[in-house]
């Protein structure tokens, strides 16, 4: 009978460990869910703060950036025009010669 008692005791201990493991798993799942929710909340708050920061930029800053971009664009167009004016006859001649020669 001693062996049966030991087997029953071992089985009971195993059941208790399984129950404790399931409880611990549930606790960890709950804690993880709470941490995920907190992370989502934090990320949302940071995103909202960043959006407000971007929205708070003044109109003059935006206009200044637009003016700077337009100035750079005009400078690039001017350089392209200068290059075209300096080389377009040479390019036209080279293209015409290639067409005529069949290359």
N, C-alpha and C positions, 0 to 999 in steps of 0.2 A: 503494500500500500504506500510505502514511502516514495516509491518512484512515481506513482500516479499523483501523489500530492505535489511532488517537485515539478512534474509536467504541468499540472494545473496552476501552480504558483508562477512558473515561467511564462505560461500562456497569459495569465493575468497581468504580469509585468509588461509583456509585449503589447497587450491591448492598451495598457496605461501609456506606454511610450508612443504608441500610434495616435492615441487621443491627444496627447501633449504635442506631438508633431503637427497634427491637423490644426490645433489651436494656435500654435506658433506660426504656421503657414497663413492662417486667417489674419493674425495680427500683422504679419509682414505685408500681406496684400493690402490691408487697410492702410498701413503706414505708407506704403508705396503710392497708393491712390491719393492720399493726402499730400504727399510730397509732389506728385505730378500736378495736382490741382494748384498747389502753391507756386510751382514753377510756371505754370500757364498764366496764373494771375500776375506774377512778377513780369513775365515777358510781355503780357498785354499792357501793364502799366508803363513799362519802359518804352514800348512801341508808341503808346499814346503820348508820352512825354516827348519823345523824339518828333512825333508828328506836330505837336504844339510848337516845338522849337523851330521846325521848318516853316510852319505856318506863320510864325511870328516875325520872320524876316521882313524887313520893311520894303516897300515898293521901290524906294530909291536904290537899295542894294540890288534888287532884281534888274532895274533899269540900267544900273551901272554895268552889271554883267552882260546884259544884252548889248549895250553900246560897245563894250570891249570886244565882244564876239563879232559884232558887225564891223568894227575897225579891222580886226584880224582878217575877216573875210575880204574886205575891200583891198587890203594889202596883198593878199594872195591873188586876187583877181588882177591887180595891177602887175604883179610879177609875171603871171601867166600871159597877160597882154604884151608885156615887154618881150618876153621870150618868143611869143608868136610873131610879133612885129620884126624881131631880129632874125628869125630863122624860117619864116613861112615860105619865102621864095625858094630857099634852098630845099625845103621839104617838098614843095610842089614840083620842083625840077627833078628831084630824086624819084618821086612817085611816078612822074610822067615817063622818065627814062626806064623805070622798071616795067611799066605797062608796055611801052614800045618794044623793049628788048625781050619781053615775055618771061622774065624771071619771077 
